[in-house]
Amino acid sequence: MLDVKHLLSDEQIVQFITKGYVVLQNEVPQELHQEVLNKINYVMHSEGNPGNNILPRVPEIEQFFETPVVKGALTSVLGPDYHMHPHRHCHYNQPGNPVPGGGNWHKDGYWSSMRSHRPWWAMIFYYIQDITEEMGPTAIMPGTQYYEKFLGDKGETLLPTGKAGTMVLVHFDLWHKASINSSTLDRYMLKFQFVRLSTPKYPTWNHSNANYVIPQDVPVQHEDLWLDVWHWLLGQEPRSVVNLVAEDSRIQELGRLLQDEEVSALNAAYGLSTMGYKGADELLKHLQEGTNLVSTRAAYGLQGSGTAAVPGLIKALGHPEENRRALAAFVLGMLGCNASDAVPTLIAATKDGSEWVRRNAIEALGMMVQPADLIVPALAEALETSLEDETVAAAVPTDQYASNQKYIINKIGYTACLSLLRAGREGDPAIVLHALKKALSSKDRYVRAYAFEALGHLRTEEAIEVIIQYFRSARWCPDTHKASSF
């Protein structure tokens, strides 16, 4: 049982919501950090960067993420059933490199078809050695996790430093970059990613203050957005009826602001989400009729509209344009069980002609979970269909909605496996097992990885037997490498 003293405080959660990061100090022996540092240094110089295989190559790394400090932080932000994502990377910043990591501010490539303002994903930047500004720590730009457009000089640059075991827990979409290493030492940073499996039902941090207090030094005010995330993490209903008396002229004015610059547009979208059915109707209108940019902003606002938006979103699933249907499916997933009336229409959408729509519908169903007797068979069928498409090389152009996701070969299969990880235990285990067993032979490494994890989550005797068989051939030996092959 995790001691509550290791959970984040209200103040730390508010900082994560408003600024997108929290800096923490892990509690592990210095000898372990040194052992891992020595091994990583050898691997990098003798074998090259092992990419996702950094964990099996240096298995001692897992001890860093099993401490109460790390478990408490991740539980606080992602819930107690969070999952370590199979992508991880050791960032190696050499002295004198003028463009470390490419040198540009960026958001990491994401794993859903749309980024989420609510924390379904998070990352940890972990330093295995004492880190100073001269060594080139990863720079972060506080408060930028909700922006698609880079703030440039308007943003603040922060260089977290500290002793070995310093780690930065960040919102997955926070803008960041490698900074120049002007020291004489190699700098290593372990980047690990984590995913939430279920919608919050109660606060999973050390919650003691009912009053939400905004920090004084936030760069920009997004109170309605922040409060939407805060109430969602508390497991509460959206704030959709805060401003029921809003005048029609005010609602129309906010609707027009959706096409303004990003900071104002986000405030307008989330402001409308607090205005009940009238605000939801305005957002739905822009989701269905606005430009691609405006409709996307409206979709984020609709997360906060709650059940008021559900009938209109179900209707939007029949829109003739794929991006409108896809956005509607995305929002319904974010609404979770509040949108259970949409389940039959979402199941139908898993067979939509657009991959974007299918993918968002599949993820939405995994977030809803219930009724599992309908949802789980639909997810299993979607997975098996995607695997059949792999065998016939059914290439589907995806650059219109996920141009930088070439690392996911089978996007439908990957999303279906993630959704089965979330919902599979609630359905017929035989149906789930049949689909996941096939997925272990996918051409996509992430389909295989999530199928493996979903089987472990299933925990039936048959699922464990499949895992054991798969493990015999997939097992990695950390002592077998270039310099010692047997």
Rosetta blueprint (number, residue, H / E / L):
1 M L
2 L L
3 D L
4 V H
5 K H
6 H H
7 L L
8 L L
9 S E
10 D H
11 E H
12 Q H
13 I H
14 V H
15 Q H
16 F H
17 I H
18 T H
19 K H
20 G L
21 Y E
22 V E
23 V E
24 L E
25 Q E
26 N L
27 E L
28 V L
29 P L
30 Q H
31 E H
32 L H
33 H H
34 Q H
35 E H
36 V H
37 L H
38 N H
39 K H
40 I H
41 N H
42 Y H
43 V H
44 M H
45 H H
46 S H
47 E L
48 G L
49 N L
50 P L
51 G H
52 N H
53 N H
54 I H
55 L H
56 P H
57 R H
58 V L
59 P H
60 E H
61 I H
62 E H
63 Q H
64 F H
65 F H
66 E H
67 T L
68 P H
69 V H
70 V H
71 K H
72 G H
73 A H
74 L H
75 T H
76 S H
77 V H
78 L H
79 G L
80 P L
81 D L
82 Y L
83 H E
84 M E
85 H E
86 P E
87 H E
88 R E
89 H E
90 C E
91 H E
92 Y E
93 N E
94 Q L
95 P L
96 G L
97 N L
98 P L
99 V L
100 P H
101 G H
102 G H
103 G L
104 N L
105 W L
106 H E
107 K L
108 D L
109 G L
110 Y L
111 W L
112 S L
113 S L
114 M L
115 R L
116 S L
117 H L
118 R L
119 P L
120 W L
121 W E
122 A E
123 M E
124 I E
125 F E
126 Y E
127 Y E
128 I L
129 Q L
130 D L
131 I E
132 T L
133 E H
134 E H
135 M H
136 G L
137 P L
138 T E
139 A E
140 I E
141 M L
142 P L
143 G L
144 T L
145 Q L
146 Y L
147 Y L
148 E L
149 K L
150 F L
151 L L
152 G H
153 D H
154 K H
155 G L
156 E L
157 T L
158 L E
159 L L
160 P L
161 T L
162 G E
163 K L
164 A L
165 G L
166 T E
167 M E
168 V E
169 L E
170 V E
171 H E
172 F L
173 D L
174 L L
175 W L
176 H E
177 K E
178 A E
179 S L
180 I L
181 N L
182 S L
183 S L
184 T L
185 L L
186 D L
187 R E
188 Y E
189 M E
190 L E
191 K E
192 F E
193 Q E
194 F E
195 V E
196 R L
197 L L
198 S L
199 T L
200 P L
201 K L
202 Y L
203 P L
204 T L
205 W L
206 N E
207 H L
208 S L
209 N L
210 A L
211 N L
212 Y L
213 V L
214 I L
215 P L
216 Q L
217 D L
218 V L
219 P L
220 V L
221 Q L
222 H L
223 E H
224 D H
225 L H
226 W H
227 L H
228 D H
229 V H
230 W H
231 H H
232 W H
233 L H
234 L L
235 G L
236 Q L
237 E L
238 P L
239 R L
240 S L
241 V L
242 V L
243 N L
244 L L
245 V L
246 A L
247 E L
248 D H
249 S H
250 R H
251 I H
252 Q H
253 E H
254 L H
255 G H
256 R H
257 L H
258 L L
259 Q L
260 D L
261 E L
262 E H
263 V H
264 S H
265 A H
266 L H
267 N H
268 A H
269 A H
270 Y H
271 G H
272 L H
273 S L
274 T L
275 M L
276 G H
277 Y H
278 K H
279 G H
280 A H
281 D H
282 E H
283 L H
284 L H
285 K H
286 H H
287 L H
288 Q H
289 E H
290 G L
291 T L
292 N H
293 L H
294 V H
295 S H
296 T H
297 R H
298 A H
299 A H
300 Y H
301 G H
302 L H
303 Q H
304 G H
305 S H
306 G H
307 T H
308 A H
309 A H
310 V H
311 P H
312 G H
313 L H
314 I H
315 K H
316 A H
317 L L
318 G L
319 H L
320 P L
321 E L
322 E H
323 N H
324 R H
325 R H
326 A H
327 L H
328 A H
329 A H
330 F H
331 V H
332 L H
333 G H
334 M H
335 L H
336 G H
337 C H
338 N H
339 A H
340 S H
341 D H
342 A H
343 V H
344 P H
345 T H
346 L H
347 I H
348 A H
349 A H
350 T L
351 K L
352 D L
353 G L
354 S L
355 E H
356 W H
357 V H
358 R H
359 R H
360 N H
361 A H
362 I H
363 E H
364 A H
365 L H
366 G H
367 M H
368 M H
369 V L
370 Q L
371 P L
372 A H
373 D H
374 L H
375 I H
376 V H
377 P H
378 A H
379 L H
380 A H
381 E H
382 A H
383 L H
384 E H
385 T H
386 S H
387 L H
388 E H
389 D H
390 E H
391 T H
392 V L
393 A L
394 A L
395 A L
396 V L
397 P L
398 T L
399 D L
400 Q L
401 Y L
402 A L
403 S L
404 N L
405 Q L
406 K L
407 Y L
408 I L
409 I L
410 N L
411 K H
412 I H
413 G H
414 Y H
415 T H
416 A H
417 C H
418 L H
419 S H
420 L H
421 L H
422 R H
423 A H
424 G H
425 R H
426 E H
427 G L
428 D L
429 P H
430 A H
431 I H
432 V H
433 L H
434 H H
435 A H
436 L H
437 K H
438 K H
439 A H
440 L L
441 S L
442 S L
443 K L
444 D L
445 R H
446 Y H
447 V H
448 R H
449 A H
450 Y H
451 A H
452 F H
453 E H
454 A H
455 L H
456 G H
457 H H
458 L H
459 R L
460 T L
461 E H
462 E H
463 A H
464 I H
465 E H
466 V H
467 I H
468 I H
469 Q H
470 Y H
471 F H
472 R H
473 S H
474 A H
475 R L
476 W L
477 C L
478 P L
479 D L
480 T L
481 H E
482 K L
483 A L
484 S E
485 S L
486 F L
